[in-house]
Amino acid sequence: MTLSVLAAALVAQAPVPTSSALSDAIGGAASGGIAGIGAAVAVGYWLTRQHKEERAELLANLARKDAEILAAYQRYETLQATVMARFEEMRKEDRAESRRRDDQWVQVNRDMVAALEHVSSSMDETKSSMDEMKRVLEAIIARVDHLDGGAPPARPPGRSGPHKKGPPPATGEAP
């Protein structure tokens, strides 16, 4: 195997650049001339260098993209932490507000119970006072009636409706 065939085989396995000059050099290397061998070596060198430059550029692009992704992820984590902190703060505020409202309702209920107890005791006192006044008035009326002629009251206390004076007539007697 000659050197030009070997160079052509190496060049044929490498990616072919689009430049027409490089294509001509590959064609010359394939024809087997000395100029073709030099061109094949130059093309091989250029392709290797180009490949290294492309690889370096790709690695730089990958590193840049990786840094961008990492920065975006860090921004996401920061934002997520901020949102979670705000959410927790809102939950605490809601709990505090709920506790405050509950305390207000408890106080309102206590005030209502106290007011009802006061009204109830006032009503009990009023009823007691009215019962006492009724007894006093009944005593006064009984005394006035006694002073007027000793007639007993028209109806006994605690009974209602019309009643005859005196005991019921005995059987066979006229009323």
KEDOTI-890020 format. One record per atom (N, C-alpha, C, O): residue in three letters; x, y, z. Coordinates in steps of 0.05 Angstrom, whole numbers, padded with zeros to 5 digits, always signed. Atoms other than C-alpha are relative to their C-alpha. Layout:
BEGIN
ALAXYZ ...
This chain:
BEGIN
MET+00017-00023+00000 MET+00000+00000+00000 MET+00018+00025+00000 MET+00036+00027+00017 THR-00016-00024+00002 THR+00030+00066-00021 THR-00009+00021+00020 THR-00031+00020+00030 LEU+00006-00021-00019 LEU+00032+00128+00022 LEU-00024+00017-00009 LEU-00040+00025+00008 SER+00022-00016+00009 SER-00016+00166-00022 SER-00027-00014+00003 SER-00047-00002+00009 VAL+00024+00015-00004 VAL-00067+00110-00019 VAL-00008+00000+00030 VAL-00032+00002+00037 LEU+00006-00001-00029 LEU-00060+00109+00057 LEU-00011+00027+00008 LEU-00030+00029+00024 ALA+00009-00026-00006 ALA-00068+00184+00061 ALA-00028+00004-00010 ALA-00045+00016+00004 ALA+00027-00002+00011 ALA-00129+00180+00016 ALA-00020-00015+00017 ALA-00042-00006+00021 ALA+00018+00016-00016 ALA-00158+00125+00059 ALA-00006+00015+00027 ALA-00029+00015+00036 LEU+00004-00015-00024 LEU-00147+00167+00122 LEU-00019+00024-00004 LEU-00036+00030+00012 VAL+00016-00024+00007 VAL-00177+00229+00089 VAL-00029-00009-00005 VAL-00047+00006+00002 ALA+00027+00009+00007 ALA-00236+00189+00063 ALA-00016-00007+00026 ALA-00041-00004+00025 GLN+00014+00006-00025 GLN-00254+00167+00135 GLN-00006+00025+00016 GLN-00025+00024+00032 ALA+00005-00025-00015 ALA-00251+00238+00162 ALA-00022+00015-00013 ALA-00027+00011-00037 PRO+00021-00016+00012 PRO-00308+00287+00151 PRO+00012+00018-00021 PRO+00033+00031-00016 VAL-00010-00016+00022 VAL-00299+00323+00085 VAL-00009+00029+00003 VAL-00033+00033+00005 PRO+00008-00028-00002 PRO-00298+00399+00090 PRO-00013+00009-00026 PRO-00010-00004-00047 THR+00015-00009+00024 THR-00342+00438+00042 THR+00017+00017-00018 THR+00008+00024-00040 SER-00017-00018+00017 SER-00285+00481+00015 SER+00008-00015-00025 SER+00016-00038-00024 SER-00008+00013+00025 SER-00271+00466-00058 SER+00030-00005-00002 SER+00038-00024-00015 ALA-00029+00004+00001 ALA-00196+00474-00048 ALA+00007-00026+00015 ALA+00024-00041+00006 LEU-00006+00025-00014 LEU-00196+00418+00003 LEU-00010-00024-00016 LEU+00003-00045-00015 SER+00010+00022+00017 SER-00238+00375-00043 SER+00019-00006-00022 SER+00024-00029-00029 ASP-00020+00004+00021 ASP-00188+00386-00098 ASP+00025-00014+00011 ASP+00037-00031-00002 ALA-00023+00012-00012 ALA-00131+00367-00050 ALA-00005-00030+00005 ALA+00013-00046+00001 ILE+00007+00029-00005 ILE-00167+00302-00032 ILE+00001-00015-00027 ILE+00010-00037-00029 GLY-00001+00012+00026 GLY-00176+00288-00106 GLY+00029-00005-00009 GLY+00035-00025-00021 GLY-00028+00003+00008 GLY-00102+00300-00118 GLY+00014-00022+00016 GLY+00031-00036+00005 ALA-00012+00021-00016 ALA-00082+00255-00060 ALA-00009-00028-00010 ALA+00006-00047-00009 ALA+00010+00026+00010 ALA-00125+00200-00089 ALA+00013-00008-00026 ALA+00015-00031-00032 SER-00013+00007+00025 SER-00090+00205-00156 SER+00028-00010+00004 SER+00040-00021-00015 GLY-00025+00013-00006 GLY-00024+00187-00123 GLY+00024+00018-00005 GLY+00047+00008-00003 GLY-00023-00016+00005 GLY+00021+00246-00140 GLY+00012+00010+00026 GLY+00000+00009+00047 ILE-00015-00010-00023 ILE+00074+00276-00093 ILE-00015+00024+00011 ILE-00017+00028+00035 ALA+00015-00023-00009 ALA+00034+00340-00090 ALA-00025-00009+00014 ALA-00034+00003+00034 GLY+00024+00011-00013 GLY-00026+00298-00072 GLY+00006-00010+00028 GLY-00011-00008+00045 ILE-00007+00010-00027 ILE+00011+00266-00014 ILE+00003+00023+00019 ILE-00007+00022+00042 GLY-00003-00024-00017 GLY+00030+00334+00014 GLY-00027+00012+00006 GLY-00032+00020+00028 ALA+00026-00011-00004 ALA-00040+00358+00003 ALA-00016-00018+00020 ALA-00031-00008+00036 ALA+00014+00018-00018 ALA-00067+00296+00038 ALA+00009+00003+00029 ALA-00008+00003+00047 VAL-00010-00004-00027 VAL-00022+00307+00097 VAL-00010+00027+00011 VAL-00018+00029+00034 ALA+00010-00026-00008 ALA-00042+00381+00099 ALA-00030-00002+00007 ALA-00039+00009+00027 VAL+00028+00003-00006 VAL-00115+00362+00095 VAL-00005-00015+00025 VAL-00022-00008+00042 GLY+00003+00016-00024 GLY-00107+00310+00149 GLY+00007+00017+00025 GLY-00007+00016+00045 TYR-00007-00018-00022 TYR-00072+00361+00193 TYR-00022+00020+00005 TYR-00030+00025+00028 TRP+00021-00020-00002 TRP-00125+00413+00178 TRP-00025-00012+00013 TRP-00038+00000+00030 LEU+00024+00013-00011 LEU-00181+00364+00193 LEU+00004-00007+00030 LEU-00015-00003+00046 THR-00005+00006-00028 THR-00148+00343+00258 THR-00002+00026+00017 THR-00014+00026+00038 ARG+00001-00025-00014 ARG-00138+00415+00278 ARG-00028+00011+00001 ARG-00037+00021+00022 GLN+00028-00009+00001 GLN-00208+00433+00255 GLN-00017-00016+00020 GLN-00034-00005+00034 HIS+00015+00017-00018 HIS-00235+00374+00294 HIS+00005+00008+00029 HIS-00013+00009+00045 LYS-00007-00009-00027 LYS-00197+00397+00356 LYS-00014+00027+00007 LYS-00024+00030+00029 GLU+00013-00026-00004 GLU-00223+00468+00347 GLU-00030-00003+00004 GLU-00042+00010+00021 GLU+00029+00005-00003 GLU-00294+00443+00337 GLU-00006-00013+00026 GLU-00026-00006+00039 ARG+00005+00013-00025 ARG-00288+00398+00396 ARG+00003+00020+00023 ARG-00013+00020+00042 ALA-00004-00020-00021 ALA-00260+00455+00439 ALA-00024+00020+00000 ALA-00034+00027+00021 GLU+00023-00018+00002 GLU-00317+00500+00413 GLU-00025-00014+00012 GLU-00040-00002+00026 LEU+00023+00015-00010 LEU-00368+00446+00428 LEU+00002-00003+00031 LEU-00018+00001+00045 LEU-00003+00002-00029 LEU-00339+00436+00498 LEU-00005+00026+00013 LEU-00017+00027+00035 ALA+00005-00027-00011 ALA-00340+00511+00510 ALA-00030+00005+00000 ALA-00041+00016+00019 ASN+00029-00004+00001 ASN-00412+00513+00486 ASN-00015-00017+00021 ASN-00033-00007+00034 LEU+00012+00017-00021 LEU-00430+00454+00531 LEU+00005+00012+00028 LEU-00013+00011+00044 ALA-00006-00012-00026 ALA-00395+00487+00590 ALA-00018+00025+00005 ALA-00028+00029+00027 ARG+00016-00024-00002 ARG-00432+00552+00576 ARG-00029-00007+00005 ARG-00043+00004+00022 LYS+00028+00009-00003 LYS-00499+00516+00569 LYS-00003-00012+00028 LYS-00024-00008+00041 ASP+00001+00013-00026 ASP-00484+00476+00632 ASP-00001+00022+00022 ASP-00017+00020+00041 ALA+00000-00022-00020 ALA-00469+00541+00670 ALA-00027+00015-00001 ALA-00038+00022+00020 GLU+00027-00013+00002 GLU-00534+00572+00643 GLU-00021-00017+00013 GLU-00038-00006+00027 ILE+00019+00018-00012 ILE-00573+00511+00664 ILE+00003+00000+00030 ILE-00017+00001+00045 LEU-00005-00001-00028 LEU-00540+00512+00732 LEU-00011+00026+00012 LEU-00023+00026+00034 ALA+00009-00026-00010 ALA-00555+00586+00741 ALA-00031+00001+00000 ALA-00043+00011+00019 ALA+00029+00001+00001 ALA-00627+00575+00719 ALA-00011-00017+00022 ALA-00031-00010+00035 TYR+00008+00017-00022 TYR-00634+00518+00768 TYR+00003+00013+00027 TYR-00015+00011+00044 GLN-00004-00015-00026 GLN-00605+00561+00824 GLN-00021+00022+00003 GLN-00032+00026+00025 ARG+00022-00020-00001 ARG-00655+00616+00806 ARG-00026-00013+00007 ARG-00042-00002+00023 TYR+00024+00015-00006 TYR-00710+00564+00807 TYR-00001-00007+00030 TYR-00022-00004+00043 GLU-00001+00008-00028 GLU-00688+00539+00876 GLU-00004+00024+00018 GLU-00018+00023+00038 THR+00003-00024-00015 THR-00683+00610+00902 THR-00029+00009+00000 THR-00041+00016+00020 LEU+00028-00008+00003 LEU-00752+00627+00875 LEU-00018-00019+00016 LEU-00037-00011+00029 GLN+00016+00020-00014 GLN-00780+00562+00903 GLN+00002+00005+00030 GLN-00018+00003+00045 ALA-00004-00005-00029 ALA-00750+00577+00972 ALA-00015+00026+00008 ALA-00027+00026+00029 THR+00014-00025-00006 THR-00779+00648+00969 THR-00030-00005+00001 THR-00044+00004+00019 VAL+00029+00006+00000 VAL-00848+00622+00950 VAL-00008-00017+00024 VAL-00028-00011+00036 MET+00007+00016-00023 MET-00847+00569+01004 MET+00001+00016+00026 MET-00015+00012+00043 ALA-00002-00017-00024 ALA-00824+00620+01056 ALA-00025+00018+00002 ALA-00036+00021+00023 ARG+00024-00017+00000 ARG-00881+00667+01035 ARG-00025-00016+00007 ARG-00042-00007+00021 PHE+00023+00018-00005 PHE-00930+00609+01036 PHE-00002-00006+00030 PHE-00024-00005+00042 GLU+00000+00006-00028 GLU-00909+00590+01106 GLU-00007+00025+00017 GLU-00022+00023+00037 GLU+00006-00025-00014 GLU-00913+00663+01128 GLU-00030+00005-00002 GLU-00043+00013+00018 MET+00029-00003+00003 MET-00984+00667+01099 MET-00015-00019+00018 MET-00036-00012+00029 ARG+00014+00020-00017 ARG-01004+00603+01136 ARG+00001+00010+00029 ARG-00019+00007+00043 LYS-00002-00010-00027 LYS-00978+00633+01201 LYS-00018+00024+00004 LYS-00032+00025+00025 GLU+00018-00023-00002 GLU-01015+00698+01188 GLU-00029-00010+00001 GLU-00045+00001+00016 ASP+00028+00011+00000 ASP-01079+00658+01172 ASP-00006-00013+00027 ASP-00028-00009+00038 ARG+00004+00012-00026 ARG-01070+00618+01236 ARG-00004+00021+00021 ARG-00022+00019+00038 ALA+00003-00021-00019 ALA-01060+00681+01276 ALA-00027+00015-00003 ALA-00040+00021+00017 GLU+00026-00014+00006 GLU-01120+00715+01243 GLU-00023-00018+00010 GLU-00042-00008+00022 SER+00021+00018-00008 SER-01162+00653+01255 SER-00002-00001+00031 SER-00024-00001+00042 ARG-00001+00000-00029 ARG-01140+00651+01328 ARG-00012+00025+00011 ARG-00027+00025+00031 ARG+00010-00026-00009 ARG-01156+00725+01335 ARG-00031+00000-00003 ARG-00045+00009+00016 ARG+00029+00001+00004 ARG-01226+00715+01305 ARG-00013-00019+00020 ARG-00034-00013+00031 ASP+00011+00019-00019 ASP-01237+00654+01349 ASP-00001+00013+00028 ASP-00021+00010+00043 ASP+00000-00013-00026 ASP-01217+00694+01410 ASP-00022+00021+00002 ASP-00034+00025+00023 GLN+00022-00020+00000 GLN-01265+00750+01390 GLN-00027-00014+00003 GLN-00044-00004+00019 TRP+00025+00014-00003 TRP-01322+00700+01383 TRP-00003-00011+00028 TRP-00025-00010+00039 VAL+00001+00010-00028 VAL-01305+00669+01450 VAL-00008+00023+00019 VAL-00025+00020+00036 GLN+00006-00023-00017 GLN-01307+00738+01481 GLN-00029+00009-00004 GLN-00043+00016+00016 VAL+00027-00008+00005 VAL-01373+00755+01447 VAL-00019-00020+00014 VAL-00039-00012+00026 ASN+00016+00020-00013 ASN-01402+00689+01472 ASN+00000+00004+00031 ASN-00021+00002+00044 ARG-00002-00005-00029 ARG-01377+00704+01543 ARG-00017+00024+00007 ARG-00032+00023+00027 ASP+00016-00024-00006 ASP-01408+00773+01540 ASP-00030-00006-00002 ASP-00045+00004+00015 MET+00028+00006+00002 MET-01474+00745+01516 MET-00010-00017+00023 MET-00031-00012+00034 VAL+00007+00017-00023 VAL-01475+00692+01571 VAL-00002+00018+00025 VAL-00021+00015+00041 ALA+00001-00018-00023 ALA-01459+00746+01623 ALA-00025+00018-00001 ALA-00039+00021+00019 ALA+00023-00017+00003 ALA-01514+00791+01595 ALA-00026-00016+00006 ALA-00044-00006+00019 LEU+00024+00016-00005 LEU-01565+00734+01595 LEU-00002-00007+00030 LEU-00024-00008+00041 GLU+00001+00006-00028 GLU-01546+00715+01666 GLU-00009+00025+00016 GLU-00025+00022+00035 HIS+00009-00025-00013 HIS-01555+00788+01687 HIS-00030+00004-00004 HIS-00044+00011+00015 VAL+00029-00004+00006 VAL-01623+00792+01652 VAL-00016-00021+00016 VAL-00036-00014+00028 SER+00014+00021-00015 SER-01643+00726+01684 SER-00001+00006+00029 SER-00023+00004+00041 SER+00001-00007-00028 SER-01623+00748+01753 SER-00017+00025+00005 SER-00031+00026+00025 SER+00017-00023-00003 SER-01657+00815+01742 SER-00029-00008-00002 SER-00046+00002+00013 MET+00028+00009+00002 MET-01720+00779+01720 MET-00008-00015+00025 MET-00030-00012+00035 ASP+00005+00014-00025 ASP-01715+00734+01781 ASP-00005+00020+00023 ASP-00024+00017+00038 GLU+00003-00021-00020 GLU-01707+00796+01825 GLU-00027+00014-00004 GLU-00041+00020+00015 THR+00025-00014+00006 THR-01765+00830+01789 THR-00024-00018+00008 THR-00043-00008+00020 LYS+00022+00018-00007 LYS-01809+00768+01797 LYS-00003-00002+00031 LYS-00025-00001+00041 SER+00001+00001-00029 SER-01790+00764+01871 SER-00013+00026+00011 SER-00029+00025+00029 SER+00011-00026-00009 SER-01806+00838+01879 SER-00029+00001-00006 SER-00045+00011+00011 MET+00028+00000+00007 MET-01872+00830+01843 MET-00016-00019+00018 MET-00038-00012+00027 ASP+00013+00019-00019 ASP-01890+00769+01886 ASP-00003+00013+00027 ASP-00024+00011+00040 GLU+00000-00014-00026 GLU-01872+00809+01948 GLU-00021+00022+00000 GLU-00036+00025+00019 MET+00020-00022+00002 MET-01913+00869+01924 MET-00028-00012+00000 MET-00046+00000+00013 LYS+00027+00012+00001 LYS-01972+00823+01909 LYS-00008-00009+00028 LYS-00031-00005+00036 ARG+00006+00009-00028 ARG-01968+00793+01980 ARG-00007+00025+00017 ARG-00026+00024+00033 VAL+00005-00024-00016 VAL-01964+00863+02010 VAL-00027+00011-00007 VAL-00043+00019+00011 LEU+00026-00011+00009 LEU-02023+00887+01968 LEU-00023-00017+00010 LEU-00044-00006+00019 GLU+00021+00018-00009 GLU-02064+00826+01986 GLU-00005+00004+00030 GLU-00027+00004+00040 ALA+00002-00005-00029 ALA-02049+00838+02060 ALA-00014+00026+00005 ALA-00031+00028+00023 ILE+00013-00026-00003 ILE-02070+00911+02053 ILE-00029-00002-00006 ILE-00046+00008+00008 ILE+00028+00004+00008 ILE-02134+00892+02017 ILE-00015-00015+00021 ILE-00037-00008+00028 ALA+00013+00016-00021 ALA-02150+00840+02070 ALA-00005+00017+00025 ALA-00026+00015+00037 ARG+00003-00017-00023 ARG-02139+00891+02125 ARG-00021+00021-00004 ARG-00037+00026+00014 VAL+00021-00020+00007 VAL-02181+00944+02090 VAL-00027-00013+00001 VAL-00046-00002+00012 ASP+00025+00014-00001 ASP-02236+00893+02080 ASP-00009-00006+00028 ASP-00032-00004+00035 HIS+00006+00007-00028 HIS-02232+00872+02153 HIS-00010+00025+00014 HIS-00028+00024+00031 LEU+00007-00025-00013 LEU-02236+00945+02175 LEU-00027+00010-00011 LEU-00042+00023+00005 ASP+00025-00009+00011 ASP-02296+00958+02129 ASP-00024-00015+00011 ASP-00047-00006+00008 GLY+00023+00014-00011 GLY-02340+00908+02162 GLY+00006-00029+00005 GLY-00013-00044+00010 GLY-00006+00028-00006 GLY-02306+00844+02172 GLY-00008-00020-00021 GLY-00006-00044-00015 ALA+00008+00019+00020 ALA-02330+00814+02108 ALA+00024-00014-00011 ALA+00045-00002-00017 PRO-00023+00014+00012 PRO-02285+00760+02082 PRO+00003+00007-00029 PRO-00016+00016-00042 PRO-00004-00006+00028 PRO-02256+00768+02014 PRO-00019-00016-00018 PRO-00028-00037-00010 ALA+00020+00012+00018 ALA-02302+00751+01955 ALA+00009-00027-00009 ALA-00007-00045-00012 ARG-00011+00026+00008 ARG-02258+00694+01933 ARG+00026-00006+00015 ARG+00041+00012+00021 PRO-00025+00007-00014 PRO-02204+00657+01967 PRO+00024+00004-00017 PRO+00022+00001-00042 PRO-00024-00004+00016 PRO-02133+00670+01945 PRO+00007-00025-00014 PRO+00005-00047-00004 GLY-00009+00023+00016 GLY-02108+00625+01890 GLY-00022-00013-00015 GLY-00017-00031-00031 ARG+00022+00012+00016 ARG-02177+00609+01862 ARG-00011+00022-00018 ARG-00010+00045-00011 SER+00011-00019+00019 SER-02209+00642+01802 SER-00028-00008-00007 SER-00036-00031-00003 GLY+00027+00005+00009 GLY-02279+00647+01776 GLY-00020+00008+00021 GLY-00013+00013+00044 PRO+00020-00008-00020 PRO-02346+00664+01809 PRO-00005-00022+00021 PRO-00005-00046+00014 HIS+00005+00019-00022 HIS-02360+00631+01876 HIS-00023+00011+00017 HIS-00027+00035+00019 LYS+00021-00008-00018 LYS-02419+00631+01922 LYS+00012+00006+00028 LYS+00032-00006+00036 LYS-00009-00007-00027 LYS-02410+00662+01990 LYS-00010-00022+00019 LYS-00033-00031+00018 GLY+00008+00019-00021 GLY-02411+00613+02047 GLY+00002-00029-00010 GLY+00009-00034-00033 PRO-00001+00028+00007 PRO-02415+00538+02049 PRO-00023-00008-00018 PRO-00043+00006-00019 PRO+00022+00008+00017 PRO-02458+00499+02001 PRO-00024-00008+00017 PRO-00022-00017+00039 PRO+00024+00006-00016 PRO-02531+00489+02022 PRO-00002-00030+00006 PRO+00008-00047-00009 ALA+00004+00028-00007 ALA-02549+00424+02058 ALA-00023-00011-00016 ALA-00040+00004-00027 THR+00021+00012+00017 THR-02595+00375+02024 THR-00027+00005+00013 THR-00030+00002+00037 GLY+00027-00004-00009 GLY-02668+00391+02030 GLY-00004+00028+00010 GLY-00028+00035+00014 GLU+00004-00028-00010 GLU-02657+00463+02053 GLU+00000+00019-00024 GLU+00013+00014-00044 ALA+00001-00020+00021 ALA-02672+00522+02011 ALA+00024+00018+00002 ALA+00034+00023+00024 PRO-00024-00017-00001 PRO-02615+00565+01992 PRO-00005+00028+00010 PRO+00013+00044+00011 
